[in-house]
Amino acid sequence: MLAAPVVPGEPDHDDVVLLSRGLDGRAPWIDPEQEVAPSHLARGALVTGLTVGGVARRLGRNGCRLPGGIGASF
């Protein structure tokens, strides 16, 4: 049986984890009006197995404000 495709714009499991402040996939969520802490990028990489750049890309794609000097194309 084939897995259902991910619909563009619909967050996958890693997105949900990264968007949660505790990196556990549950509320409370990152405040889109506040810059994401560099430590959240680093911890997110450890939790998901993504690179820090991959974490930054996902968060930027989901409308989060990244730390100064880090763009979504990082």
C-alpha positions in Angstrom: 0.0 0.0 0.0 1.4 3.4 -0.9 1.7 6.2 1.6 -0.5 9.3 1.0 1.5 12.2 -0.5 2.2 15.2 1.6 0.1 18.1 0.4 2.1 21.2 -0.2 1.6 23.6 2.7 0.6 20.8 5.0 3.2 20.3 7.7 4.7 16.9 8.1 5.8 15.3 11.4 9.2 17.1 11.5 7.5 20.4 10.8 5.1 19.9 13.7 8.0 19.0 16.0 10.0 22.0 14.9 7.1 24.4 15.3 6.5 23.3 18.9 8.5 25.2 21.6 9.4 22.0 23.4 10.3 20.2 20.2 7.8 17.5 21.1 5.1 18.2 18.5 2.7 19.7 21.0 1.6 23.1 22.1 2.8 25.7 23.0 3.9 26.7 19.5 6.6 29.1 18.3 5.4 32.6 18.2 5.7 33.7 14.6 6.2 37.3 15.7 9.3 36.5 17.6 12.7 35.4 16.2 13.5 31.7 16.6 16.4 31.3 19.1 19.6 29.8 17.6 19.4 27.1 20.3 16.0 26.0 19.0 17.6 25.5 15.5 20.4 23.4 17.1 18.1 21.4 19.3 15.7 20.9 16.4 18.6 19.4 14.4 19.4 17.0 17.2 15.8 15.9 17.7 14.9 15.5 14.0 18.2 14.4 12.5 18.1 17.3 10.0 21.0 19.7 9.6 20.7 23.1 11.2 20.2 24.5 7.6 17.4 22.0 7.1 15.7 23.1 10.3 16.1 26.8 9.3 14.6 26.1 5.8 11.6 24.3 7.3 10.9 27.0 9.9 11.4 29.8 7.3 9.0 28.0 4.9 6.5 27.9 7.7 6.6 31.6 8.3 9.0 31.7 11.3 11.4 34.6 11.8 14.9 33.2 11.7 17.9 34.6 13.7 19.7 37.6 12.0 22.0 36.4 9.3 20.2 33.1 8.7 18.0 33.1 5.7 15.5 30.4 4.7 18.0 29.5 1.9 20.6 28.6 4.5 
